[in-house]
Amino acid sequence: VNTALTNFSCDLNQLTILDVSANIALNSLTCKANNLATINLGSNINLQNLSGSAAPGFPYFDTRGNSATLKIKVGTTARVTQAQSLFTTANQNIDSGTLFII
């Protein structure tokens, strides 16, 4: 675990589960085109930091191209609501069918 990790990209692998819940400094996560069924962001990662964008169409948080039923764990009910407003198909963060869960 690297708690100082700020950027993580693991695009185009065959990952099925990703747990970055202990990486509390994370502000960029791209994990496109894997076979991810679950991503665990936990309660420690600042979701607002992940929602920024360097340019339109270039999100800091990008999970597109994974399982059609991808579940992203965010820790609390309030964070589910926050994630649903920050990370959307329109913002090019997630595919339709992605669920945010506690």
N, CA, C and O atoms as a GROMACS GRO file, in nm:
protein
  408
    1VAL      N    1   0.085  -0.118   0.000
    1VAL     CA    2   0.000   0.000   0.000
    1VAL      C    3   0.088   0.124   0.000
    1VAL      O    4   0.182   0.135   0.079
    2ASN      N    5   0.057   0.214  -0.089
    2ASN     CA    6   0.130   0.340  -0.097
    2ASN      C    7   0.031   0.453  -0.071
    2ASN      O    8  -0.042   0.494  -0.161
    3THR      N    9   0.029   0.503   0.052
    3THR     CA   10  -0.069   0.606   0.088
    3THR      C   11  -0.038   0.740   0.023
    3THR      O   12  -0.122   0.830   0.025
    4ALA      N   13   0.082   0.756  -0.034
    4ALA     CA   14   0.119   0.881  -0.102
    4ALA      C   15   0.090   0.876  -0.252
    4ALA      O   16   0.109   0.976  -0.322
    5LEU      N   17   0.044   0.764  -0.302
    5LEU     CA   18   0.015   0.749  -0.445
    5LEU      C   19  -0.093   0.848  -0.488
    5LEU      O   20  -0.201   0.852  -0.429
    6THR      N   21  -0.064   0.928  -0.590
    6THR     CA   22  -0.162   1.028  -0.636
    6THR      C   23  -0.224   0.991  -0.770
    6THR      O   24  -0.339   1.028  -0.796
    7ASN      N   25  -0.152   0.920  -0.854
    7ASN     CA   26  -0.202   0.884  -0.987
    7ASN      C   27  -0.184   0.735  -1.009
    7ASN      O   28  -0.078   0.679  -0.982
    8PHE      N   29  -0.290   0.671  -1.059
    8PHE     CA   30  -0.280   0.528  -1.087
    8PHE      C   31  -0.356   0.498  -1.215
    8PHE      O   32  -0.474   0.531  -1.228
    9SER      N   33  -0.288   0.435  -1.307
    9SER     CA   34  -0.350   0.395  -1.433
    9SER      C   35  -0.321   0.247  -1.456
    9SER      O   36  -0.206   0.203  -1.451
   10CYS      N   37  -0.426   0.172  -1.480
   10CYS     CA   38  -0.409   0.029  -1.507
   10CYS      C   39  -0.499  -0.011  -1.624
   10CYS      O   40  -0.560  -0.118  -1.624
   11ASP      N   41  -0.505   0.076  -1.725
   11ASP     CA   42  -0.585   0.049  -1.843
   11ASP      C   43  -0.535  -0.075  -1.917
   11ASP      O   44  -0.418  -0.111  -1.910
   12LEU      N   45  -0.629  -0.140  -1.986
   12LEU     CA   46  -0.598  -0.249  -2.080
   12LEU      C   47  -0.528  -0.367  -2.015
   12LEU      O   48  -0.431  -0.419  -2.069
   13ASN      N   49  -0.577  -0.409  -1.899
   13ASN     CA   50  -0.529  -0.530  -1.833
   13ASN      C   51  -0.645  -0.628  -1.824
   13ASN      O   52  -0.749  -0.608  -1.887
   14GLN      N   53  -0.628  -0.731  -1.748
   14GLN     CA   54  -0.735  -0.828  -1.730
   14GLN      C   55  -0.781  -0.831  -1.584
   14GLN      O   56  -0.824  -0.936  -1.535
   15LEU      N   57  -0.773  -0.718  -1.515
   15LEU     CA   58  -0.811  -0.711  -1.375
   15LEU      C   59  -0.960  -0.737  -1.357
   15LEU      O   60  -1.041  -0.696  -1.440
   16THR      N   61  -0.996  -0.806  -1.249
   16THR     CA   62  -1.137  -0.829  -1.219
   16THR      C   63  -1.178  -0.756  -1.091
   16THR      O   64  -1.297  -0.726  -1.074
   17ILE      N   65  -1.083  -0.726  -1.003
   17ILE     CA   66  -1.109  -0.655  -0.879
   17ILE      C   67  -0.996  -0.555  -0.858
   17ILE      O   68  -0.879  -0.585  -0.884
   18LEU      N   69  -1.032  -0.436  -0.812
   18LEU     CA   70  -0.931  -0.333  -0.783
   18LEU      C   71  -0.967  -0.268  -0.650
   18LEU      O   72  -1.078  -0.217  -0.634
   19ASP      N   73  -0.873  -0.269  -0.555
   19ASP     CA   74  -0.894  -0.208  -0.424
   19ASP      C   75  -0.789  -0.099  -0.403
   19ASP      O   76  -0.671  -0.128  -0.382
   20VAL      N   77  -0.833   0.024  -0.410
   20VAL     CA   78  -0.743   0.138  -0.387
   20VAL      C   79  -0.787   0.216  -0.263
   20VAL      O   80  -0.753   0.333  -0.247
   21SER      N   81  -0.863   0.151  -0.176
   21SER     CA   82  -0.922   0.217  -0.061
   21SER      C   83  -0.819   0.273   0.037
   21SER      O   84  -0.850   0.366   0.112
   22ALA      N   85  -0.700   0.219   0.039
   22ALA     CA   86  -0.596   0.269   0.131
   22ALA      C   87  -0.510   0.378   0.068
   22ALA      O   88  -0.425   0.437   0.136
   23ASN      N   89  -0.530   0.406  -0.058
   23ASN     CA   90  -0.451   0.507  -0.129
   23ASN      C   91  -0.519   0.644  -0.114
   23ASN      O   92  -0.582   0.693  -0.207
   24ILE      N   93  -0.507   0.703   0.004
   24ILE     CA   94  -0.585   0.820   0.041
   24ILE      C   95  -0.548   0.948  -0.034
   24ILE      O   96  -0.627   1.042  -0.035
   25ALA      N   97  -0.432   0.954  -0.096
   25ALA     CA   98  -0.391   1.074  -0.170
   25ALA      C   99  -0.430   1.066  -0.318
   25ALA      O  100  -0.401   1.158  -0.394
   26LEU      N  101  -0.495   0.959  -0.358
   26LEU     CA  102  -0.528   0.936  -0.498
   26LEU      C  103  -0.614   1.049  -0.555
   26LEU      O  104  -0.718   1.083  -0.498
   27ASN      N  105  -0.571   1.107  -0.667
   27ASN     CA  106  -0.653   1.209  -0.733
   27ASN      C  107  -0.669   1.182  -0.882
   27ASN      O  108  -0.729   1.262  -0.953
   28SER      N  109  -0.616   1.069  -0.928
   28SER     CA  110  -0.636   1.028  -1.067
   28SER      C  111  -0.637   0.876  -1.073
   28SER      O  112  -0.541   0.810  -1.033
   29LEU      N  113  -0.746   0.820  -1.124
   29LEU     CA  114  -0.759   0.675  -1.138
   29LEU      C  115  -0.821   0.644  -1.272
   29LEU      O  116  -0.936   0.681  -1.298
   30THR      N  117  -0.747   0.578  -1.357
   30THR     CA  118  -0.803   0.529  -1.483
   30THR      C  119  -0.778   0.379  -1.488
   30THR      O  120  -0.667   0.330  -1.470
   31CYS      N  121  -0.885   0.309  -1.515
   31CYS     CA  122  -0.878   0.162  -1.522
   31CYS      C  123  -0.971   0.113  -1.632
   31CYS      O  124  -1.051   0.022  -1.612
   32LYS      N  125  -0.957   0.176  -1.746
   32LYS     CA  126  -1.042   0.143  -1.862
   32LYS      C  127  -1.006   0.006  -1.919
   32LYS      O  128  -0.892  -0.040  -1.907
   33ALA      N  129  -1.104  -0.057  -1.981
   33ALA     CA  130  -1.086  -0.176  -2.063
   33ALA      C  131  -1.018  -0.290  -1.987
   33ALA      O  132  -0.919  -0.346  -2.034
   34ASN      N  133  -1.070  -0.321  -1.871
   34ASN     CA  134  -1.032  -0.440  -1.797
   34ASN      C  135  -1.154  -0.531  -1.793
   34ASN      O  136  -1.247  -0.516  -1.873
   35ASN      N  137  -1.154  -0.624  -1.701
   35ASN     CA  138  -1.272  -0.706  -1.676
   35ASN      C  139  -1.323  -0.681  -1.534
   35ASN      O  140  -1.374  -0.772  -1.469
   36LEU      N  141  -1.310  -0.557  -1.488
   36LEU     CA  142  -1.343  -0.525  -1.350
   36LEU      C  143  -1.491  -0.545  -1.320
   36LEU      O  144  -1.578  -0.499  -1.393
   37ALA      N  145  -1.516  -0.616  -1.210
   37ALA     CA  146  -1.652  -0.631  -1.159
   37ALA      C  147  -1.670  -0.542  -1.036
   37ALA      O  148  -1.782  -0.499  -1.007
   38THR      N  149  -1.559  -0.515  -0.964
   38THR     CA  150  -1.566  -0.435  -0.842
   38THR      C  151  -1.443  -0.346  -0.830
   38THR      O  152  -1.330  -0.390  -0.854
   39ILE      N  153  -1.468  -0.220  -0.793
   39ILE     CA  154  -1.362  -0.128  -0.756
   39ILE      C  155  -1.395  -0.079  -0.616
   39ILE      O  156  -1.507  -0.037  -0.590
   40ASN      N  157  -1.298  -0.085  -0.525
   40ASN     CA  158  -1.320  -0.038  -0.389
   40ASN      C  159  -1.244   0.092  -0.370
   40ASN      O  160  -1.121   0.093  -0.362
   41LEU      N  161  -1.319   0.204  -0.363
   41LEU     CA  162  -1.260   0.334  -0.331
   41LEU      C  163  -1.261   0.360  -0.182
   41LEU      O  164  -1.192   0.449  -0.133
   42GLY      N  165  -1.340   0.283  -0.108
   42GLY     CA  166  -1.346   0.298   0.037
   42GLY      C  167  -1.398   0.433   0.080
   42GLY      O  168  -1.459   0.507   0.002
   43SER      N  169  -1.375   0.465   0.207
   43SER     CA  170  -1.423   0.590   0.264
   43SER      C  171  -1.315   0.695   0.273
   43SER      O  172  -1.343   0.808   0.313
   44ASN      N  173  -1.194   0.663   0.238
   44ASN     CA  174  -1.082   0.753   0.261
   44ASN      C  175  -1.044   0.839   0.143
   44ASN      O  176  -0.981   0.944   0.161
   45ILE      N  177  -1.080   0.800   0.024
   45ILE     CA  178  -1.040   0.875  -0.095
   45ILE      C  179  -1.133   0.992  -0.116
   45ILE      O  180  -1.255   0.977  -0.110
   46ASN      N  181  -1.077   1.110  -0.142
   46ASN     CA  182  -1.155   1.231  -0.166
   46ASN      C  183  -1.215   1.223  -0.306
   46ASN      O  184  -1.145   1.243  -0.406
   47LEU      N  185  -1.344   1.196  -0.314
   47LEU     CA  186  -1.411   1.180  -0.443
   47LEU      C  187  -1.408   1.310  -0.524
   47LEU      O  188  -1.400   1.307  -0.646
   48GLN      N  189  -1.413   1.422  -0.455
   48GLN     CA  190  -1.409   1.551  -0.524
   48GLN      C  191  -1.277   1.567  -0.599
   48GLN      O  192  -1.275   1.622  -0.710
   49ASN      N  193  -1.167   1.521  -0.541
   49ASN     CA  194  -1.038   1.527  -0.609
   49ASN      C  195  -1.038   1.446  -0.738
   49ASN      O  196  -0.976   1.484  -0.837
   50LEU      N  197  -1.108   1.333  -0.736
   50LEU     CA  198  -1.114   1.247  -0.855
   50LEU      C  199  -1.205   1.305  -0.964
   50LEU      O  200  -1.197   1.263  -1.080
   51SER      N  201  -1.289   1.400  -0.929
   51SER     CA  202  -1.388   1.448  -1.025
   51SER      C  203  -1.336   1.557  -1.117
   51SER      O  204  -1.402   1.592  -1.215
   52GLY      N  205  -1.218   1.612  -1.089
   52GLY     CA  206  -1.162   1.716  -1.175
   52GLY      C  207  -1.130   1.662  -1.313
   52GLY      O  208  -1.129   1.541  -1.333
   53SER      N  209  -1.105   1.750  -1.407
   53SER     CA  210  -1.071   1.706  -1.541
   53SER      C  211  -0.968   1.800  -1.601
   53SER      O  212  -0.981   1.922  -1.593
   54ALA      N  213  -0.866   1.742  -1.659
   54ALA     CA  214  -0.761   1.822  -1.721
   54ALA      C  215  -0.812   1.890  -1.847
   54ALA      O  216  -0.768   2.000  -1.881
   55ALA      N  217  -0.904   1.827  -1.914
   55ALA     CA  218  -0.962   1.882  -2.037
   55ALA      C  219  -1.093   1.810  -2.062
   55ALA      O  220  -1.110   1.696  -2.017
   56PRO      N  221  -1.187   1.871  -2.134
   56PRO     CA  222  -1.313   1.801  -2.164
   56PRO      C  223  -1.286   1.666  -2.230
   56PRO      O  224  -1.205   1.656  -2.322
   57GLY      N  225  -1.354   1.564  -2.182
   57GLY     CA  226  -1.335   1.431  -2.238
   57GLY      C  227  -1.214   1.358  -2.185
   57GLY      O  228  -1.180   1.250  -2.233
   58PHE      N  229  -1.146   1.416  -2.085
   58PHE     CA  230  -1.029   1.353  -2.025
   58PHE      C  231  -1.045   1.351  -1.874
   58PHE      O  232  -0.981   1.430  -1.804
   59PRO      N  233  -1.130   1.263  -1.823
   59PRO     CA  234  -1.157   1.261  -1.679
   59PRO      C  235  -1.042   1.202  -1.599
   59PRO      O  236  -0.966   1.118  -1.649
   60TYR      N  237  -1.029   1.246  -1.475
   60TYR     CA  238  -0.932   1.188  -1.383
   60TYR      C  239  -0.979   1.054  -1.330
   60TYR      O  240  -0.899   0.975  -1.280
   61PHE      N  241  -1.108   1.027  -1.342
   61PHE     CA  242  -1.164   0.901  -1.296
   61PHE      C  243  -1.235   0.839  -1.416
   61PHE      O  244  -1.336   0.891  -1.462
   62ASP      N  245  -1.181   0.729  -1.464
   62ASP     CA  246  -1.236   0.669  -1.586
   62ASP      C  247  -1.240   0.519  -1.570
   62ASP      O  248  -1.136   0.454  -1.560
   63THR      N  249  -1.360   0.464  -1.567
   63THR     CA  250  -1.379   0.320  -1.550
   63THR      C  251  -1.449   0.256  -1.669
   63THR      O  252  -1.498   0.144  -1.660
   64ARG      N  253  -1.455   0.329  -1.778
   64ARG     CA  254  -1.530   0.278  -1.894
   64ARG      C  255  -1.465   0.152  -1.951
   64ARG      O  256  -1.344   0.132  -1.940
   65GLY      N  257  -1.548   0.068  -2.013
   65GLY     CA  258  -1.498  -0.051  -2.082
   65GLY      C  259  -1.475  -0.171  -1.992
   65GLY      O  260  -1.397  -0.259  -2.026
   66ASN      N  261  -1.541  -0.175  -1.877
   66ASN     CA  262  -1.530  -0.288  -1.787
   66ASN      C  263  -1.659  -0.368  -1.789
   66ASN      O  264  -1.737  -0.358  -1.883
   67SER      N  265  -1.682  -0.448  -1.686
   67SER     CA  266  -1.803  -0.528  -1.676
   67SER      C  267  -1.927  -0.441  -1.690
   67SER      O  268  -1.930  -0.328  -1.641
   68ALA      N  269  -2.029  -0.494  -1.756
   68ALA     CA  270  -2.154  -0.420  -1.774
   68ALA      C  271  -2.224  -0.397  -1.640
   68ALA      O  272  -2.314  -0.314  -1.631
   69THR      N  273  -2.183  -0.470  -1.537
   69THR     CA  274  -2.243  -0.456  -1.404
   69THR      C  275  -2.138  -0.415  -1.301
   69THR      O  276  -2.141  -0.462  -1.187
   70LEU      N  277  -2.045  -0.329  -1.340
   70LEU     CA  278  -1.939  -0.283  -1.250
   70LEU      C  279  -1.999  -0.219  -1.125
   70LEU      O  280  -2.090  -0.135  -1.134
   71LYS      N  281  -1.948  -0.259  -1.009
   71LYS     CA  282  -1.989  -0.201  -0.881
   71LYS      C  283  -1.869  -0.129  -0.822
   71LYS      O  284  -1.759  -0.183  -0.814
   72ILE      N  285  -1.892  -0.003  -0.780
   72ILE     CA  286  -1.786   0.077  -0.721
   72ILE      C  287  -1.824   0.107  -0.577
   72ILE      O  288  -1.922   0.177  -0.550
   73LYS      N  289  -1.743   0.053  -0.484
   73LYS     CA  290  -1.769   0.073  -0.341
   73LYS      C  291  -1.711   0.208  -0.299
   73LYS      O  292  -1.595   0.238  -0.325
   74VAL      N  293  -1.796   0.288  -0.232
   74VAL     CA  294  -1.753   0.420  -0.190
   74VAL      C  295  -1.768   0.444  -0.040
   74VAL      O  296  -1.734   0.553   0.007
   75GLY      N  297  -1.818   0.348   0.036
   75GLY     CA  298  -1.810   0.355   0.181
   75GLY      C  299  -1.935   0.395   0.258
   75GLY      O  300  -1.967   0.331   0.358
   76THR      N  301  -2.007   0.499   0.215
   76THR     CA  302  -2.124   0.544   0.290
   76THR      C  303  -2.236   0.583   0.194
   76THR      O  304  -2.214   0.604   0.075
   77THR      N  305  -2.356   0.594   0.249
   77THR     CA  306  -2.471   0.636   0.169
   77THR      C  307  -2.451   0.775   0.113
   77THR      O  308  -2.484   0.801  -0.002
   78ALA      N  309  -2.397   0.866   0.194
   78ALA     CA  310  -2.372   1.002   0.148
   78ALA      C  311  -2.272   1.004   0.032
   78ALA      O  312  -2.286   1.082  -0.062
   79ARG      N  313  -2.172   0.916   0.039
   79ARG     CA  314  -2.073   0.910  -0.068
   79ARG      C  315  -2.130   0.846  -0.194
   79ARG      O  316  -2.085   0.877  -0.304
   80VAL      N  317  -2.227   0.757  -0.180
   80VAL     CA  318  -2.295   0.702  -0.298
   80VAL      C  319  -2.364   0.816  -0.373
   80VAL      O  320  -2.351   0.828  -0.495
   81THR      N  321  -2.435   0.899  -0.299
   81THR     CA  322  -2.504   1.014  -0.360
   81THR      C  323  -2.403   1.108  -0.426
   81THR      O  324  -2.426   1.156  -0.537
   82GLN      N  325  -2.293   1.136  -0.357
   82GLN     CA  326  -2.189   1.223  -0.412
   82GLN      C  327  -2.130   1.163  -0.540
   82GLN      O  328  -2.115   1.233  -0.640
   83ALA      N  329  -2.098   1.036  -0.536
   83ALA     CA  330  -2.038   0.970  -0.653
   83ALA      C  331  -2.134   0.970  -0.772
   83ALA      O  332  -2.092   0.991  -0.886
   84GLN      N  333  -2.262   0.948  -0.745
   84GLN     CA  334  -2.361   0.948  -0.853
   84GLN      C  335  -2.371   1.084  -0.921
   84GLN      O  336  -2.402   1.091  -1.040
   85SER      N  337  -2.345   1.191  -0.848
   85SER     CA  338  -2.351   1.323  -0.910
   85SER      C  339  -2.219   1.362  -0.977
   85SER      O  340  -2.219   1.436  -1.075
   86LEU      N  341  -2.108   1.312  -0.925
   86LEU     CA  342  -1.977   1.347  -0.981
   86LEU      C  343  -1.939   1.263  -1.103
   86LEU      O  344  -1.884   1.316  -1.200
   87PHE      N  345  -1.968   1.134  -1.099
   87PHE     CA  346  -1.921   1.041  -1.200
   87PHE      C  347  -2.039   0.990  -1.283
   87PHE      O  348  -2.123   0.916  -1.233
   88THR      N  349  -2.044   1.031  -1.407
   88THR     CA  350  -2.160   1.000  -1.492
   88THR      C  351  -2.114   0.957  -1.630
   88THR      O  352  -1.998   0.974  -1.668
   89THR      N  353  -2.208   0.902  -1.706
   89THR     CA  354  -2.176   0.869  -1.845
   89THR      C  355  -2.154   0.997  -1.925
   89THR      O  356  -2.069   1.001  -2.014
   90ALA      N  357  -2.229   1.102  -1.894
   90ALA     CA  358  -2.212   1.230  -1.964
   90ALA      C  359  -2.074   1.291  -1.941
   90ALA      O  360  -2.019   1.356  -2.029
   91ASN      N  361  -2.019   1.269  -1.821
   91ASN     CA  362  -1.885   1.319  -1.790
   91ASN      C  363  -1.775   1.224  -1.836
   91ASN      O  364  -1.656   1.251  -1.818
   92GLN      N  365  -1.815   1.113  -1.897
   92GLN     CA  366  -1.723   1.012  -1.949
   92GLN      C  367  -1.638   0.947  -1.840
   92GLN      O  368  -1.520   0.918  -1.859
   93ASN      N  369  -1.702   0.924  -1.722
   93ASN     CA  370  -1.634   0.854  -1.613
   93ASN      C  371  -1.671   0.707  -1.607
   93ASN      O  372  -1.588   0.623  -1.574
   94ILE      N  373  -1.798   0.676  -1.640
   94ILE     CA  374  -1.850   0.542  -1.622
   94ILE      C  375  -1.935   0.501  -1.742
   94ILE      O  376  -1.978   0.586  -1.820
   95ASP      N  377  -1.958   0.372  -1.755
   95ASP     CA  378  -2.051   0.320  -1.854
   95ASP      C  379  -2.189   0.309  -1.789
   95ASP      O  380  -2.200   0.305  -1.667
   96SER      N  381  -2.293   0.305  -1.871
   96SER     CA  382  -2.426   0.283  -1.814
   96SER      C  383  -2.425   0.143  -1.751
   96SER      O  384  -2.360   0.052  -1.802
   97GLY      N  385  -2.497   0.128  -1.643
   97GLY     CA  386  -2.499   0.001  -1.571
   97GLY      C  387  -2.406  -0.001  -1.453
   97GLY      O  388  -2.417  -0.089  -1.368
   98THR      N  389  -2.313   0.095  -1.444
   98THR     CA  390  -2.223   0.103  -1.330
   98THR      C  391  -2.302   0.146  -1.208
   98THR      O  392  -2.383   0.239  -1.214
   99LEU      N  393  -2.280   0.076  -1.095
   99LEU     CA  394  -2.349   0.107  -0.971
   99LEU      C  395  -2.250   0.151  -0.865
   99LEU      O  396  -2.141   0.096  -0.854
  100PHE      N  397  -2.288   0.251  -0.787
  100PHE     CA  398  -2.211   0.293  -0.671
  100PHE      C  399  -2.278   0.231  -0.549
  100PHE      O  400  -2.399   0.243  -0.532
  101ILE      N  401  -2.199   0.165  -0.466
  101ILE     CA  402  -2.254   0.093  -0.351
  101ILE      C  403  -2.174   0.127  -0.226
  101ILE      O  404  -2.064   0.181  -0.232
  102ILE      N  405  -2.235   0.094  -0.111
  102ILE     CA  406  -2.168   0.115   0.018
  102ILE      C  407  -2.069   0.003   0.033
  102ILE      O  408  -1.998  -0.004   0.133
   0.00000   0.00000   0.00000
